[in-house]
């Protein structure tokens, strides 16, 4: 039974967590409360793009034995390599800020402990989990798979209690709209929270480690990518749908994550509120495991050599904690930290997606139709980013 379960888990299991991280909570809660389901189509389009690019990233790792970051850095001289390292480090910091905040918020909401104290507790939590995951092969995948299940079940509970209108969900899923600059900003945030650059980076590393040169694994890789990212897409959509049903239909604009939690209690009871808190905590823990792992691999690629795991993981966590603590101390709202961190990820996404598409085309790793589709996907992301930069305003 255990071997059969492990056989269902793989690189895509770990990567899928990136698509249901606390950044998704912030972006979709803000979108759902302010605009209802007007941006639900962005979740579906972004999820399809994510499946395509993740498939290409993993396939690149299988057939070349390297991630897109390694392949890119190998072609740069020292000066350009340093310049290219800056967006990579921005990706690591922006990603981990959101994941780290998710753990702290989950602890804060469920236990009532002060948010800053919960942030300090979150450091210990993630390091203990990494010690456990290093001891047995497959434990990390099982741990992450379990946390994803918890997130999914939590939102099933919320949707059952809130009972949003099904017809509106279907209608809005097929009605692309972008009515103003604030909506455009949130759309970019959803893209950054869904097509996550650190997940594209990690997938190549994982498949290279596990299936390098084994062409027979490509079909399994494709199947896993579609299945797990489809689950992630449904959970992401559920976050926005729940926010629409719980807040937008009541005329409530969620200004902070605390407000979302406290508002759910009188409207739908403790079960809905606690399901939200548990989902956020599980999302923060699982996605933090992934973000710290990505930080480790990116730093090793930049330096060109392996580093002791505990040293680099501790360094990544402590360094990434600083900007989050600064943001909280100066009073930036938690939902704004989540939304803007995802905007940063969307802006940094082309630094990973464009090289990925170039390498896939250069090495002829896929069909012409898939190559064209990937180019169209990257152009869509770039146009959306440029539109936001041109017309962008603050979220509130």
Buried (B, 14 or more C-beta within 10 A) or exposed (E): EEEEEBEEBBBBBBBBBBBBBBBBBBBBBBBBBBBBBBBBBBBBBBBBBBBBBBBBBBBBBBBBBBBBBBBBBEEEEEEEBEEBBEBBBBBBBBBBBBBBBBBBBBBBBBEEBEBEEBBEBBBEBBBEBBEEBEEEEBBBBBBBBEBBEBBBBBBBBBBEBBEBBEEBBEEBBEEBEBEEBBBBBBBBBBBBBBBBBBBBBBBBBBBBEBBBEEEEBBEBBBEBBBBBBBBBBBBBBBBBBBBBBBBBBEEBEBBBBBBBBEBBBEBBEEBBBBBBBBBBBBBBBBBBBBBBBBBBBBBBBBEEEEEEBEEBBBBBBEBBBEBBBEBBEEEEBBBBBBBBBBBBBBBBBBBBBBBBBBBBBEEEBBEEEBBEBBBEBBEBBBEBBEBBEEEBEEBE
